Amino acid sequence: MKAWKVVGLAGLVGVAATGAVIARGERKRRAYTPEEVRDRIKTRVKEAASA
């Protein structure tokens, strides 16, 4: 039964870590201004067109 507790705790830690990574990415994404987003998209389109 002790093994199940360890497995459950490991699963809970994994879920918390995943949530933290997602939250960090969301904060990073929201930090861009609309102009920066447009510039980044235009740059990616130019790179894709030249490739």
Secondary structure as the mmCIF struct_conf table of DSSP 4:
data_model
#
loop_
_struct_conf.conf_type_id
_struct_conf.id
_struct_conf.beg_label_comp_id
_struct_conf.beg_label_asym_id
_struct_conf.beg_label_seq_id
_struct_conf.end_label_comp_id
_struct_conf.end_label_asym_id
_struct_conf.end_label_seq_id
HELX_RH_AL_P HELX_RH_AL_P1 LYS A 2 ARG A 30
TURN_TY1_P TURN_TY1_P1 ALA A 31 ALA A 31
BEND BEND1 TYR A 32 TYR A 32
HELX_RH_AL_P HELX_RH_AL_P2 PRO A 34 SER A 50
#
